[in-house]
Amino acid sequence: MKTGRFREDLYYRLNVPLDLGATSAERIAEIPLLFRHFLEQYSGEFGKPFTRAVEAPVDAAVNYPWPGNLRELENFVKRYVILE
């Protein structure tokens, strides 16, 4: 924003915390399902099929204390697909 390469209004629109339901303690069992859902979605979108096991990143996602934002989990998986 300081250099003028990113619109300030867009930054604040994207930087809004969304309470889409807690993804922590009470919904921890859903994290592996959501992880795999997002993995399939972005693997297809980016043409990067996954043939290897994903237990380690799923375990990492389960053990991470998500601050209640499903979008953060989705972005984590999206980055994982892109960087793999």
PyMOL Python script that loads the backbone (N, CA, C, O; Angstrom):
from pymol import cmd

cmd.read_pdbstr("""\
ATOM      1  N   MET A   1       0.833  -1.182   0.000  1.00  0.00           N
ATOM      2  CA  MET A   1       0.000   0.000   0.000  1.00  0.00           C
ATOM      3  C   MET A   1       0.873   1.240   0.000  1.00  0.00           C
ATOM      4  O   MET A   1       0.563   2.220  -0.677  1.00  0.00           O
ATOM      5  N   LYS A   2       1.962   1.205   0.752  1.00  0.00           N
ATOM      6  CA  LYS A   2       2.823   2.382   0.851  1.00  0.00           C
ATOM      7  C   LYS A   2       3.426   2.760  -0.495  1.00  0.00           C
ATOM      8  O   LYS A   2       3.622   3.941  -0.781  1.00  0.00           O
ATOM      9  N   THR A   3       3.718   1.772  -1.313  1.00  0.00           N
ATOM     10  CA  THR A   3       4.321   2.047  -2.619  1.00  0.00           C
ATOM     11  C   THR A   3       3.284   2.306  -3.700  1.00  0.00           C
ATOM     12  O   THR A   3       3.631   2.647  -4.831  1.00  0.00           O
ATOM     13  N   GLY A   4       2.011   2.146  -3.353  1.00  0.00           N
ATOM     14  CA  GLY A   4       0.947   2.388  -4.311  1.00  0.00           C
ATOM     15  C   GLY A   4       0.652   1.207  -5.220  1.00  0.00           C
ATOM     16  O   GLY A   4      -0.069   1.358  -6.207  1.00  0.00           O
ATOM     17  N   ARG A   5       1.188   0.050  -4.914  1.00  0.00           N
ATOM     18  CA  ARG A   5       0.983  -1.132  -5.753  1.00  0.00           C
ATOM     19  C   ARG A   5      -0.205  -1.968  -5.300  1.00  0.00           C
ATOM     20  O   ARG A   5      -0.596  -2.913  -5.984  1.00  0.00           O
ATOM     21  N   PHE A   6      -0.775  -1.629  -4.160  1.00  0.00           N
ATOM     22  CA  PHE A   6      -1.924  -2.379  -3.658  1.00  0.00           C
ATOM     23  C   PHE A   6      -2.939  -1.386  -3.126  1.00  0.00           C
ATOM     24  O   PHE A   6      -2.611  -0.512  -2.324  1.00  0.00           O
ATOM     25  N   ARG A   7      -4.166  -1.529  -3.577  1.00  0.00           N
ATOM     26  CA  ARG A   7      -5.204  -0.574  -3.168  1.00  0.00           C
ATOM     27  C   ARG A   7      -5.527  -0.732  -1.687  1.00  0.00           C
ATOM     28  O   ARG A   7      -5.749  -1.840  -1.198  1.00  0.00           O
ATOM     29  N   GLU A   8      -5.547   0.377  -0.998  1.00  0.00           N
ATOM     30  CA  GLU A   8      -5.820   0.371   0.439  1.00  0.00           C
ATOM     31  C   GLU A   8      -7.214  -0.160   0.746  1.00  0.00           C
ATOM     32  O   GLU A   8      -7.388  -0.926   1.695  1.00  0.00           O
ATOM     33  N   ASP A   9      -8.205   0.236  -0.041  1.00  0.00           N
ATOM     34  CA  ASP A   9      -9.562  -0.237   0.224  1.00  0.00           C
ATOM     35  C   ASP A   9      -9.675  -1.754   0.040  1.00  0.00           C
ATOM     36  O   ASP A   9     -10.395  -2.423   0.781  1.00  0.00           O
ATOM     37  N   LEU A  10      -8.960  -2.287  -0.950  1.00  0.00           N
ATOM     38  CA  LEU A  10      -8.985  -3.733  -1.173  1.00  0.00           C
ATOM     39  C   LEU A  10      -8.295  -4.477  -0.036  1.00  0.00           C
ATOM     40  O   LEU A  10      -8.753  -5.540   0.384  1.00  0.00           O
ATOM     41  N   TYR A  11      -7.206  -3.924   0.457  1.00  0.00           N
ATOM     42  CA  TYR A  11      -6.510  -4.538   1.590  1.00  0.00           C
ATOM     43  C   TYR A  11      -7.455  -4.690   2.779  1.00  0.00           C
ATOM     44  O   TYR A  11      -7.519  -5.756   3.391  1.00  0.00           O
ATOM     45  N   TYR A  12      -8.175  -3.644   3.099  1.00  0.00           N
ATOM     46  CA  TYR A  12      -9.069  -3.710   4.257  1.00  0.00           C
ATOM     47  C   TYR A  12     -10.280  -4.603   3.998  1.00  0.00           C
ATOM     48  O   TYR A  12     -10.843  -5.164   4.938  1.00  0.00           O
ATOM     49  N   ARG A  13     -10.682  -4.739   2.753  1.00  0.00           N
ATOM     50  CA  ARG A  13     -11.767  -5.680   2.444  1.00  0.00           C
ATOM     51  C   ARG A  13     -11.302  -7.119   2.633  1.00  0.00           C
ATOM     52  O   ARG A  13     -12.054  -7.961   3.123  1.00  0.00           O
ATOM     53  N   LEU A  14     -10.068  -7.395   2.245  1.00  0.00           N
ATOM     54  CA  LEU A  14      -9.527  -8.747   2.361  1.00  0.00           C
ATOM     55  C   LEU A  14      -9.057  -9.075   3.766  1.00  0.00           C
ATOM     56  O   LEU A  14      -8.972 -10.249   4.128  1.00  0.00           O
ATOM     57  N   ASN A  15      -8.757  -8.087   4.545  1.00  0.00           N
ATOM     58  CA  ASN A  15      -8.191  -8.280   5.875  1.00  0.00           C
ATOM     59  C   ASN A  15      -9.257  -8.245   6.968  1.00  0.00           C
ATOM     60  O   ASN A  15      -8.977  -7.845   8.097  1.00  0.00           O
ATOM     61  N   VAL A  16     -10.451  -8.653   6.641  1.00  0.00           N
ATOM     62  CA  VAL A  16     -11.550  -8.662   7.606  1.00  0.00           C
ATOM     63  C   VAL A  16     -11.635 -10.046   8.237  1.00  0.00           C
ATOM     64  O   VAL A  16     -11.737 -11.043   7.522  1.00  0.00           O
ATOM     65  N   PRO A  17     -11.596 -10.122   9.557  1.00  0.00           N
ATOM     66  CA  PRO A  17     -11.767 -11.443  10.176  1.00  0.00           C
ATOM     67  C   PRO A  17     -13.200 -11.922   9.990  1.00  0.00           C
ATOM     68  O   PRO A  17     -14.157 -11.196  10.260  1.00  0.00           O
ATOM     69  N   LEU A  18     -13.322 -13.134   9.531  1.00  0.00           N
ATOM     70  CA  LEU A  18     -14.649 -13.710   9.315  1.00  0.00           C
ATOM     71  C   LEU A  18     -14.894 -14.797  10.333  1.00  0.00           C
ATOM     72  O   LEU A  18     -14.054 -15.676  10.525  1.00  0.00           O
ATOM     73  N   ASP A  19     -16.026 -14.745  10.979  1.00  0.00           N
ATOM     74  CA  ASP A  19     -16.373 -15.800  11.915  1.00  0.00           C
ATOM     75  C   ASP A  19     -17.268 -16.787  11.179  1.00  0.00           C
ATOM     76  O   ASP A  19     -18.493 -16.670  11.175  1.00  0.00           O
ATOM     77  N   LEU A  20     -16.615 -17.762  10.557  1.00  0.00           N
ATOM     78  CA  LEU A  20     -17.343 -18.772   9.812  1.00  0.00           C
ATOM     79  C   LEU A  20     -17.509 -20.029  10.631  1.00  0.00           C
ATOM     80  O   LEU A  20     -17.713 -21.117  10.092  1.00  0.00           O
ATOM     81  N   GLY A  21     -17.424 -19.876  11.907  1.00  0.00           N
ATOM     82  CA  GLY A  21     -17.505 -21.023  12.799  1.00  0.00           C
ATOM     83  C   GLY A  21     -16.109 -21.400  13.253  1.00  0.00           C
ATOM     84  O   GLY A  21     -15.156 -21.366  12.475  1.00  0.00           O
ATOM     85  N   ALA A  22     -16.005 -21.749  14.485  1.00  0.00           N
ATOM     86  CA  ALA A  22     -14.698 -22.097  15.027  1.00  0.00           C
ATOM     87  C   ALA A  22     -14.165 -23.352  14.361  1.00  0.00           C
ATOM     88  O   ALA A  22     -14.879 -24.345  14.223  1.00  0.00           O
ATOM     89  N   THR A  23     -12.911 -23.303  13.952  1.00  0.00           N
ATOM     90  CA  THR A  23     -12.269 -24.481  13.376  1.00  0.00           C
ATOM     91  C   THR A  23     -11.298 -25.061  14.398  1.00  0.00           C
ATOM     92  O   THR A  23     -10.376 -25.795  14.041  1.00  0.00           O
ATOM     93  N   SER A  24     -11.503 -24.738  15.636  1.00  0.00           N
ATOM     94  CA  SER A  24     -10.580 -25.221  16.660  1.00  0.00           C
ATOM     95  C   SER A  24     -11.193 -26.354  17.456  1.00  0.00           C
ATOM     96  O   SER A  24     -11.633 -27.347  16.876  1.00  0.00           O
ATOM     97  N   ALA A  25     -11.229 -26.232  18.736  1.00  0.00           N
ATOM     98  CA  ALA A  25     -11.545 -27.335  19.650  1.00  0.00           C
ATOM     99  C   ALA A  25     -12.836 -28.073  19.326  1.00  0.00           C
ATOM    100  O   ALA A  25     -12.824 -29.294  19.171  1.00  0.00           O
ATOM    101  N   GLU A  26     -13.939 -27.358  19.223  1.00  0.00           N
ATOM    102  CA  GLU A  26     -15.212 -28.057  19.055  1.00  0.00           C
ATOM    103  C   GLU A  26     -15.418 -28.609  17.645  1.00  0.00           C
ATOM    104  O   GLU A  26     -16.330 -29.409  17.437  1.00  0.00           O
ATOM    105  N   ARG A  27     -14.600 -28.207  16.674  1.00  0.00           N
ATOM    106  CA  ARG A  27     -14.771 -28.704  15.298  1.00  0.00           C
ATOM    107  C   ARG A  27     -13.496 -29.334  14.762  1.00  0.00           C
ATOM    108  O   ARG A  27     -13.293 -29.397  13.549  1.00  0.00           O
ATOM    109  N   ILE A  28     -12.645 -29.796  15.651  1.00  0.00           N
ATOM    110  CA  ILE A  28     -11.350 -30.345  15.244  1.00  0.00           C
ATOM    111  C   ILE A  28     -11.493 -31.554  14.332  1.00  0.00           C
ATOM    112  O   ILE A  28     -10.641 -31.772  13.471  1.00  0.00           O
ATOM    113  N   ALA A  29     -12.544 -32.341  14.499  1.00  0.00           N
ATOM    114  CA  ALA A  29     -12.748 -33.523  13.664  1.00  0.00           C
ATOM    115  C   ALA A  29     -13.040 -33.157  12.211  1.00  0.00           C
ATOM    116  O   ALA A  29     -12.861 -33.986  11.318  1.00  0.00           O
ATOM    117  N   GLU A  30     -13.485 -31.928  11.964  1.00  0.00           N
ATOM    118  CA  GLU A  30     -13.813 -31.499  10.612  1.00  0.00           C
ATOM    119  C   GLU A  30     -12.594 -31.029   9.830  1.00  0.00           C
ATOM    120  O   GLU A  30     -12.643 -30.946   8.603  1.00  0.00           O
ATOM    121  N   ILE A  31     -11.512 -30.722  10.517  1.00  0.00           N
ATOM    122  CA  ILE A  31     -10.335 -30.165   9.849  1.00  0.00           C
ATOM    123  C   ILE A  31      -9.770 -31.110   8.786  1.00  0.00           C
ATOM    124  O   ILE A  31      -9.495 -30.650   7.678  1.00  0.00           O
ATOM    125  N   PRO A  32      -9.580 -32.409   9.063  1.00  0.00           N
ATOM    126  CA  PRO A  32      -9.076 -33.280   7.993  1.00  0.00           C
ATOM    127  C   PRO A  32     -10.010 -33.355   6.787  1.00  0.00           C
ATOM    128  O   PRO A  32      -9.550 -33.416   5.647  1.00  0.00           O
ATOM    129  N   LEU A  33     -11.313 -33.350   7.034  1.00  0.00           N
ATOM    130  CA  LEU A  33     -12.269 -33.375   5.929  1.00  0.00           C
ATOM    131  C   LEU A  33     -12.185 -32.094   5.096  1.00  0.00           C
ATOM    132  O   LEU A  33     -12.180 -32.138   3.866  1.00  0.00           O
ATOM    133  N   LEU A  34     -12.120 -30.969   5.782  1.00  0.00           N
ATOM    134  CA  LEU A  34     -12.011 -29.692   5.079  1.00  0.00           C
ATOM    135  C   LEU A  34     -10.684 -29.590   4.338  1.00  0.00           C
ATOM    136  O   LEU A  34     -10.638 -29.100   3.210  1.00  0.00           O
ATOM    137  N   PHE A  35      -9.612 -30.049   4.962  1.00  0.00           N
ATOM    138  CA  PHE A  35      -8.292 -30.021   4.327  1.00  0.00           C
ATOM    139  C   PHE A  35      -8.335 -30.798   3.013  1.00  0.00           C
ATOM    140  O   PHE A  35      -7.891 -30.304   1.976  1.00  0.00           O
ATOM    141  N   ARG A  36      -8.869 -32.006   3.064  1.00  0.00           N
ATOM    142  CA  ARG A  36      -8.927 -32.839   1.853  1.00  0.00           C
ATOM    143  C   ARG A  36      -9.862 -32.235   0.795  1.00  0.00           C
ATOM    144  O   ARG A  36      -9.594 -32.331  -0.402  1.00  0.00           O
ATOM    145  N   HIS A  37     -10.941 -31.625   1.239  1.00  0.00           N
ATOM    146  CA  HIS A  37     -11.849 -30.958   0.299  1.00  0.00           C
ATOM    147  C   HIS A  37     -11.115 -29.838  -0.441  1.00  0.00           C
ATOM    148  O   HIS A  37     -11.156 -29.766  -1.669  1.00  0.00           O
ATOM    149  N   PHE A  38     -10.447 -28.971   0.311  1.00  0.00           N
ATOM    150  CA  PHE A  38      -9.713 -27.868  -0.311  1.00  0.00           C
ATOM    151  C   PHE A  38      -8.554 -28.392  -1.156  1.00  0.00           C
ATOM    152  O   PHE A  38      -8.235 -27.815  -2.196  1.00  0.00           O
ATOM    153  N   LEU A  39      -7.923 -29.479  -0.718  1.00  0.00           N
ATOM    154  CA  LEU A  39      -6.824 -30.076  -1.472  1.00  0.00           C
ATOM    155  C   LEU A  39      -7.322 -30.543  -2.849  1.00  0.00           C
ATOM    156  O   LEU A  39      -6.679 -30.278  -3.865  1.00  0.00           O
ATOM    157  N   GLU A  40      -8.452 -31.227  -2.877  1.00  0.00           N
ATOM    158  CA  GLU A  40      -9.018 -31.675  -4.146  1.00  0.00           C
ATOM    159  C   GLU A  40      -9.398 -30.491  -5.027  1.00  0.00           C
ATOM    160  O   GLU A  40      -9.153 -30.492  -6.233  1.00  0.00           O
ATOM    161  N   GLN A  41     -10.001 -29.483  -4.404  1.00  0.00           N
ATOM    162  CA  GLN A  41     -10.447 -28.304  -5.152  1.00  0.00           C
ATOM    163  C   GLN A  41      -9.265 -27.606  -5.817  1.00  0.00           C
ATOM    164  O   GLN A  41      -9.302 -27.339  -7.018  1.00  0.00           O
ATOM    165  N   TYR A  42      -8.226 -27.310  -5.056  1.00  0.00           N
ATOM    166  CA  TYR A  42      -7.110 -26.545  -5.610  1.00  0.00           C
ATOM    167  C   TYR A  42      -6.147 -27.394  -6.422  1.00  0.00           C
ATOM    168  O   TYR A  42      -5.446 -26.868  -7.286  1.00  0.00           O
ATOM    169  N   SER A  43      -6.098 -28.691  -6.165  1.00  0.00           N
ATOM    170  CA  SER A  43      -5.289 -29.573  -7.010  1.00  0.00           C
ATOM    171  C   SER A  43      -5.847 -29.563  -8.430  1.00  0.00           C
ATOM    172  O   SER A  43      -5.102 -29.486  -9.407  1.00  0.00           O
ATOM    173  N   GLY A  44      -7.164 -29.641  -8.522  1.00  0.00           N
ATOM    174  CA  GLY A  44      -7.797 -29.584  -9.833  1.00  0.00           C
ATOM    175  C   GLY A  44      -7.653 -28.223 -10.487  1.00  0.00           C
ATOM    176  O   GLY A  44      -7.379 -28.120 -11.683  1.00  0.00           O
ATOM    177  N   GLU A  45      -7.841 -27.183  -9.694  1.00  0.00           N
ATOM    178  CA  GLU A  45      -7.776 -25.828 -10.233  1.00  0.00           C
ATOM    179  C   GLU A  45      -6.392 -25.497 -10.779  1.00  0.00           C
ATOM    180  O   GLU A  45      -6.271 -24.833 -11.808  1.00  0.00           O
ATOM    181  N   PHE A  46      -5.347 -25.960 -10.091  1.00  0.00           N
ATOM    182  CA  PHE A  46      -3.985 -25.643 -10.506  1.00  0.00           C
ATOM    183  C   PHE A  46      -3.326 -26.771 -11.297  1.00  0.00           C
ATOM    184  O   PHE A  46      -2.150 -26.680 -11.651  1.00  0.00           O
ATOM    185  N   GLY A  47      -4.086 -27.837 -11.575  1.00  0.00           N
ATOM    186  CA  GLY A  47      -3.543 -28.940 -12.359  1.00  0.00           C
ATOM    187  C   GLY A  47      -2.369 -29.632 -11.685  1.00  0.00           C
ATOM    188  O   GLY A  47      -1.407 -30.028 -12.344  1.00  0.00           O
ATOM    189  N   LYS A  48      -2.454 -29.774 -10.366  1.00  0.00           N
ATOM    190  CA  LYS A  48      -1.384 -30.405  -9.610  1.00  0.00           C
ATOM    191  C   LYS A  48      -1.958 -31.568  -8.808  1.00  0.00           C
ATOM    192  O   LYS A  48      -2.233 -31.427  -7.616  1.00  0.00           O
ATOM    193  N   PRO A  49      -2.141 -32.727  -9.463  1.00  0.00           N
ATOM    194  CA  PRO A  49      -2.712 -33.867  -8.749  1.00  0.00           C
ATOM    195  C   PRO A  49      -1.774 -34.373  -7.657  1.00  0.00           C
ATOM    196  O   PRO A  49      -0.555 -34.392  -7.829  1.00  0.00           O
ATOM    197  N   PHE A  50      -2.349 -34.776  -6.551  1.00  0.00           N
ATOM    198  CA  PHE A  50      -1.562 -35.281  -5.432  1.00  0.00           C
ATOM    199  C   PHE A  50      -1.627 -36.793  -5.420  1.00  0.00           C
ATOM    200  O   PHE A  50      -2.702 -37.385  -5.317  1.00  0.00           O
ATOM    201  N   THR A  51      -0.463 -37.409  -5.527  1.00  0.00           N
ATOM    202  CA  THR A  51      -0.390 -38.862  -5.481  1.00  0.00           C
ATOM    203  C   THR A  51       0.266 -39.333  -4.194  1.00  0.00           C
ATOM    204  O   THR A  51       0.215 -40.519  -3.868  1.00  0.00           O
ATOM    205  N   ARG A  52       0.872 -38.427  -3.470  1.00  0.00           N
ATOM    206  CA  ARG A  52       1.546 -38.825  -2.236  1.00  0.00           C
ATOM    207  C   ARG A  52       0.653 -38.595  -1.036  1.00  0.00           C
ATOM    208  O   ARG A  52      -0.344 -37.877  -1.106  1.00  0.00           O
ATOM    209  N   ALA A  53       1.027 -39.211   0.055  1.00  0.00           N
ATOM    210  CA  ALA A  53       0.245 -39.097   1.292  1.00  0.00           C
ATOM    211  C   ALA A  53       0.307 -37.670   1.823  1.00  0.00           C
ATOM    212  O   ALA A  53       1.314 -36.978   1.673  1.00  0.00           O
ATOM    213  N   VAL A  54      -0.780 -37.248   2.441  1.00  0.00           N
ATOM    214  CA  VAL A  54      -0.844 -35.891   2.983  1.00  0.00           C
ATOM    215  C   VAL A  54      -1.076 -35.906   4.490  1.00  0.00           C
ATOM    216  O   VAL A  54      -1.567 -34.928   5.054  1.00  0.00           O
ATOM    217  N   GLU A  55      -0.725 -37.010   5.141  1.00  0.00           N
ATOM    218  CA  GLU A  55      -0.971 -37.108   6.581  1.00  0.00           C
ATOM    219  C   GLU A  55      -0.224 -36.035   7.370  1.00  0.00           C
ATOM    220  O   GLU A  55      -0.777 -35.474   8.316  1.00  0.00           O
ATOM    221  N   ALA A  56       1.020 -35.742   6.999  1.00  0.00           N
ATOM    222  CA  ALA A  56       1.817 -34.757   7.753  1.00  0.00           C
ATOM    223  C   ALA A  56       1.174 -33.366   7.715  1.00  0.00           C
ATOM    224  O   ALA A  56       1.003 -32.762   8.774  1.00  0.00           O
ATOM    225  N   PRO A  57       0.811 -32.833   6.546  1.00  0.00           N
ATOM    226  CA  PRO A  57       0.171 -31.511   6.565  1.00  0.00           C
ATOM    227  C   PRO A  57      -1.208 -31.526   7.217  1.00  0.00           C
ATOM    228  O   PRO A  57      -1.614 -30.537   7.827  1.00  0.00           O
ATOM    229  N   VAL A  58      -1.924 -32.627   7.094  1.00  0.00           N
ATOM    230  CA  VAL A  58      -3.235 -32.722   7.760  1.00  0.00           C
ATOM    231  C   VAL A  58      -3.034 -32.717   9.274  1.00  0.00           C
ATOM    232  O   VAL A  58      -3.758 -32.034   9.998  1.00  0.00           O
ATOM    233  N   ASP A  59      -2.046 -33.484   9.751  1.00  0.00           N
ATOM    234  CA  ASP A  59      -1.740 -33.477  11.189  1.00  0.00           C
ATOM    235  C   ASP A  59      -1.339 -32.086  11.655  1.00  0.00           C
ATOM    236  O   ASP A  59      -1.746 -31.642  12.729  1.00  0.00           O
ATOM    237  N   ALA A  60      -0.541 -31.402  10.845  1.00  0.00           N
ATOM    238  CA  ALA A  60      -0.136 -30.033  11.193  1.00  0.00           C
ATOM    239  C   ALA A  60      -1.363 -29.126  11.280  1.00  0.00           C
ATOM    240  O   ALA A  60      -1.459 -28.293  12.181  1.00  0.00           O
ATOM    241  N   ALA A  61      -2.289 -29.288  10.354  1.00  0.00           N
ATOM    242  CA  ALA A  61      -3.506 -28.467  10.363  1.00  0.00           C
ATOM    243  C   ALA A  61      -4.363 -28.772  11.581  1.00  0.00           C
ATOM    244  O   ALA A  61      -4.946 -27.864  12.173  1.00  0.00           O
ATOM    245  N   VAL A  62      -4.445 -30.047  11.962  1.00  0.00           N
ATOM    246  CA  VAL A  62      -5.232 -30.436  13.136  1.00  0.00           C
ATOM    247  C   VAL A  62      -4.615 -29.866  14.405  1.00  0.00           C
ATOM    248  O   VAL A  62      -5.332 -29.451  15.315  1.00  0.00           O
ATOM    249  N   ASN A  63      -3.293 -29.844  14.467  1.00  0.00           N
ATOM    250  CA  ASN A  63      -2.605 -29.383  15.683  1.00  0.00           C
ATOM    251  C   ASN A  63      -2.435 -27.873  15.758  1.00  0.00           C
ATOM    252  O   ASN A  63      -2.047 -27.349  16.802  1.00  0.00           O
ATOM    253  N   TYR A  64      -2.716 -27.169  14.674  1.00  0.00           N
ATOM    254  CA  TYR A  64      -2.593 -25.711  14.678  1.00  0.00           C
ATOM    255  C   TYR A  64      -3.838 -25.112  15.333  1.00  0.00           C
ATOM    256  O   TYR A  64      -4.954 -25.505  14.993  1.00  0.00           O
ATOM    257  N   PRO A  65      -3.675 -24.186  16.249  1.00  0.00           N
ATOM    258  CA  PRO A  65      -4.850 -23.579  16.912  1.00  0.00           C
ATOM    259  C   PRO A  65      -5.489 -22.502  16.034  1.00  0.00           C
ATOM    260  O   PRO A  65      -5.281 -21.311  16.270  1.00  0.00           O
ATOM    261  N   TRP A  66      -6.248 -22.899  15.044  1.00  0.00           N
ATOM    262  CA  TRP A  66      -6.888 -21.954  14.119  1.00  0.00           C
ATOM    263  C   TRP A  66      -7.719 -20.956  14.914  1.00  0.00           C
ATOM    264  O   TRP A  66      -8.502 -21.341  15.783  1.00  0.00           O
ATOM    265  N   PRO A  67      -7.546 -19.694  14.616  1.00  0.00           N
ATOM    266  CA  PRO A  67      -8.284 -18.678  15.375  1.00  0.00           C
ATOM    267  C   PRO A  67      -9.726 -18.507  14.918  1.00  0.00           C
ATOM    268  O   PRO A  67     -10.246 -17.392  14.915  1.00  0.00           O
ATOM    269  N   GLY A  68     -10.361 -19.576  14.540  1.00  0.00           N
ATOM    270  CA  GLY A  68     -11.787 -19.514  14.231  1.00  0.00           C
ATOM    271  C   GLY A  68     -12.113 -19.080  12.829  1.00  0.00           C
ATOM    272  O   GLY A  68     -13.236 -18.643  12.577  1.00  0.00           O
ATOM    273  N   ASN A  69     -11.181 -19.180  11.903  1.00  0.00           N
ATOM    274  CA  ASN A  69     -11.432 -18.678  10.571  1.00  0.00           C
ATOM    275  C   ASN A  69     -11.205 -19.761   9.529  1.00  0.00           C
ATOM    276  O   ASN A  69     -10.071 -20.169   9.280  1.00  0.00           O
ATOM    277  N   LEU A  70     -12.277 -20.218   8.929  1.00  0.00           N
ATOM    278  CA  LEU A  70     -12.213 -21.254   7.905  1.00  0.00           C
ATOM    279  C   LEU A  70     -11.426 -20.785   6.687  1.00  0.00           C
ATOM    280  O   LEU A  70     -10.746 -21.583   6.042  1.00  0.00           O
ATOM    281  N   ARG A  71     -11.513 -19.530   6.377  1.00  0.00           N
ATOM    282  CA  ARG A  71     -10.789 -18.984   5.223  1.00  0.00           C
ATOM    283  C   ARG A  71      -9.277 -19.122   5.410  1.00  0.00           C
ATOM    284  O   ARG A  71      -8.552 -19.317   4.435  1.00  0.00           O
ATOM    285  N   GLU A  72      -8.806 -19.025   6.623  1.00  0.00           N
ATOM    286  CA  GLU A  72      -7.380 -19.193   6.890  1.00  0.00           C
ATOM    287  C   GLU A  72      -6.952 -20.623   6.563  1.00  0.00           C
ATOM    288  O   GLU A  72      -5.889 -20.830   5.978  1.00  0.00           O
ATOM    289  N   LEU A  73      -7.762 -21.602   6.931  1.00  0.00           N
ATOM    290  CA  LEU A  73      -7.469 -22.994   6.596  1.00  0.00           C
ATOM    291  C   LEU A  73      -7.471 -23.188   5.081  1.00  0.00           C
ATOM    292  O   LEU A  73      -6.594 -23.859   4.538  1.00  0.00           O
ATOM    293  N   GLU A  74      -8.436 -22.612   4.415  1.00  0.00           N
ATOM    294  CA  GLU A  74      -8.508 -22.723   2.958  1.00  0.00           C
ATOM    295  C   GLU A  74      -7.261 -22.125   2.307  1.00  0.00           C
ATOM    296  O   GLU A  74      -6.693 -22.728   1.397  1.00  0.00           O
ATOM    297  N   ASN A  75      -6.837 -20.967   2.756  1.00  0.00           N
ATOM    298  CA  ASN A  75      -5.646 -20.327   2.197  1.00  0.00           C
ATOM    299  C   ASN A  75      -4.387 -21.134   2.492  1.00  0.00           C
ATOM    300  O   ASN A  75      -3.473 -21.171   1.668  1.00  0.00           O
ATOM    301  N   PHE A  76      -4.327 -21.780   3.655  1.00  0.00           N
ATOM    302  CA  PHE A  76      -3.203 -22.641   4.014  1.00  0.00           C
ATOM    303  C   PHE A  76      -3.091 -23.787   3.007  1.00  0.00           C
ATOM    304  O   PHE A  76      -2.002 -24.081   2.514  1.00  0.00           O
ATOM    305  N   VAL A  77      -4.213 -24.428   2.704  1.00  0.00           N
ATOM    306  CA  VAL A  77      -4.210 -25.554   1.767  1.00  0.00           C
ATOM    307  C   VAL A  77      -3.881 -25.067   0.354  1.00  0.00           C
ATOM    308  O   VAL A  77      -3.149 -25.730  -0.379  1.00  0.00           O
ATOM    309  N   LYS A  78      -4.413 -23.933  -0.016  1.00  0.00           N
ATOM    310  CA  LYS A  78      -4.136 -23.369  -1.344  1.00  0.00           C
ATOM    311  C   LYS A  78      -2.644 -23.108  -1.511  1.00  0.00           C
ATOM    312  O   LYS A  78      -2.072 -23.449  -2.547  1.00  0.00           O
ATOM    313  N   ARG A  79      -2.011 -22.515  -0.518  1.00  0.00           N
ATOM    314  CA  ARG A  79      -0.563 -22.282  -0.567  1.00  0.00           C
ATOM    315  C   ARG A  79       0.196 -23.596  -0.628  1.00  0.00           C
ATOM    316  O   ARG A  79       1.191 -23.714  -1.343  1.00  0.00           O
ATOM    317  N   TYR A  80      -0.277 -24.589   0.129  1.00  0.00           N
ATOM    318  CA  TYR A  80       0.358 -25.895   0.125  1.00  0.00           C
ATOM    319  C   TYR A  80       0.354 -26.499  -1.276  1.00  0.00           C
ATOM    320  O   TYR A  80       1.367 -27.031  -1.730  1.00  0.00           O
ATOM    321  N   VAL A  81      -0.779 -26.417  -1.956  1.00  0.00           N
ATOM    322  CA  VAL A  81      -0.883 -26.951  -3.321  1.00  0.00           C
ATOM    323  C   VAL A  81       0.043 -26.195  -4.251  1.00  0.00           C
ATOM    324  O   VAL A  81       0.753 -26.803  -5.052  1.00  0.00           O
ATOM    325  N   ILE A  82       0.043 -24.899  -4.156  1.00  0.00           N
ATOM    326  CA  ILE A  82       0.866 -24.071  -5.051  1.00  0.00           C
ATOM    327  C   ILE A  82       2.360 -24.349  -4.841  1.00  0.00           C
ATOM    328  O   ILE A  82       3.118 -24.457  -5.805  1.00  0.00           O
ATOM    329  N   LEU A  83       2.772 -24.464  -3.583  1.00  0.00           N
ATOM    330  CA  LEU A  83       4.188 -24.617  -3.291  1.00  0.00           C
ATOM    331  C   LEU A  83       4.718 -26.045  -3.451  1.00  0.00           C
ATOM    332  O   LEU A  83       5.926 -26.255  -3.563  1.00  0.00           O
ATOM    333  N   GLU A  84       3.822 -27.005  -3.460  1.00  0.00           N
ATOM    334  CA  GLU A  84       4.292 -28.397  -3.584  1.00  0.00           C
ATOM    335  C   GLU A  84       4.834 -28.655  -4.948  1.00  0.00           C
ATOM    336  O   GLU A  84       5.274 -29.768  -5.236  1.00  0.00           O
TER     337      GLU A  84
END
""", "prot")
cmd.dss("prot")
cmd.show_as("cartoon", "prot")
cmd.util.cbc("prot")
cmd.orient("prot")
